[in-house]
Amino acid sequence: MALAERKKRSNELEEENIQLRTAIRGRDASLDNVKSEKTNIISEKKSIEAKYVDEIILLT
């Protein structure tokens, strides 16, 4: 009887483990997307700043 309970618990833990790994993979992908978006925003910000500096130089 104890062996059957252990096997059942082992199967439950294995299923939970699979679900947690799937959740982690999803979060990793989401984090990668956020990092990519951050890089794009920083690049765009630098371009805008450079454009403003050029405009200020032209106006002076």
PyMOL commands that set and color helices and strands:
alter all, ss='L'
color gray80, all
select helices_A, chain A and resi 2-59
alter helices_A, ss='H'
color red, helices_A
deselect
rebuild
show_as cartoon
